[in-house]
Amino acid sequence: MMISRISIIIVLSCIITSTRAYDPDALQDLCVADKSHGTKLNGFPCKETSNITASDFFFAGISKPAVINSTSGSAVTGANVEKIPGLNTLSVSLARIDYAPGGLNPPHTHPRATEVVYVLEGELEVGFITTANKLFSKTIKIGEVFVFPRGLVHFQKNNGKSPASVLSAFNSQLPGTVSVAAALFATEPALPEDVLTKTFQVGTKMVDKIKERLATKK
């Protein structure tokens, strides 16, 4: 009986450990981000309690579709700690993504969070790629949900003829985004050209052409 109880405790401990948030756990009720402090160490320092207001926990920026003016045909509006100081240390954030007809949120990763998307409008083709180079993709519609595991390359594309939008949830106050194309072809300073030509098995003219096209997006 004692061995069984010990086994249960060990299993529960493993489950709790594996499901904890990626961001540091909060040790107080509130730690509203004080961005004026100038210091940032794995999060923002806390604002003085006397200076906290309800506005620190409010953001209206994702209530309406964003204006889409990117060449990819999508626009991301983040609702993270940079927009909502009250999210500091709470390990959660949102984003709204709007897509023009045929619009694409290009392949990218979130190094600090798993993402869950909920379709508000339209129909999208979504997918992610594992470290074994296996693609998991699906068409999702209004009211449906899809999950992108933390750190894996993923995308969303509006295959319809009407606008589409999703609400994304993250288990991080600031999940970060690494765009695959920009990370390879638009870094500063630039990656050595021979790294890119050997990686993609193309000539320097093709690499330069991609860099030029990405530069026009800025």
Rosetta blueprint (number, residue, H / E / L):
1 M L
2 M H
3 I H
4 S H
5 R H
6 I H
7 S H
8 I H
9 I H
10 I H
11 V H
12 L H
13 S H
14 C H
15 I H
16 I H
17 T H
18 S H
19 T L
20 R L
21 A L
22 Y L
23 D L
24 P L
25 D L
26 A L
27 L L
28 Q L
29 D L
30 L L
31 C L
32 V L
33 A E
34 D L
35 K H
36 S H
37 H H
38 G L
39 T L
40 K L
41 L L
42 N L
43 G L
44 F L
45 P L
46 C E
47 K L
48 E L
49 T H
50 S H
51 N H
52 I L
53 T L
54 A H
55 S H
56 D H
57 F H
58 F L
59 F L
60 A L
61 G L
62 I L
63 S L
64 K L
65 P L
66 A L
67 V L
68 I L
69 N L
70 S L
71 T L
72 S L
73 G L
74 S E
75 A E
76 V E
77 T E
78 G E
79 A E
80 N L
81 V L
82 E L
83 K L
84 I L
85 P H
86 G H
87 L H
88 N L
89 T L
90 L L
91 S L
92 V L
93 S E
94 L E
95 A E
96 R E
97 I E
98 D E
99 Y E
100 A L
101 P L
102 G L
103 G L
104 L E
105 N E
106 P E
107 P E
108 H E
109 T E
110 H L
111 P L
112 R L
113 A L
114 T L
115 E E
116 V E
117 V E
118 Y E
119 V E
120 L E
121 E E
122 G L
123 E E
124 L E
125 E E
126 V E
127 G E
128 F E
129 I E
130 T L
131 T L
132 A L
133 N L
134 K L
135 L E
136 F E
137 S E
138 K E
139 T E
140 I E
141 K E
142 I L
143 G L
144 E L
145 V E
146 F E
147 V E
148 F E
149 P L
150 R L
151 G L
152 L L
153 V E
154 H E
155 F E
156 Q E
157 K E
158 N E
159 N L
160 G L
161 K L
162 S L
163 P L
164 A E
165 S E
166 V E
167 L E
168 S E
169 A E
170 F E
171 N L
172 S L
173 Q L
174 L L
175 P L
176 G L
177 T L
178 V E
179 S E
180 V H
181 A H
182 A H
183 A H
184 L H
185 F H
186 A L
187 T L
188 E L
189 P L
190 A L
191 L L
192 P L
193 E H
194 D H
195 V H
196 L H
197 T H
198 K H
199 T H
200 F H
201 Q L
202 V L
203 G L
204 T H
205 K H
206 M H
207 V H
208 D H
209 K H
210 I H
211 K H
212 E H
213 R H
214 L H
215 A H
216 T L
217 K L
218 K L
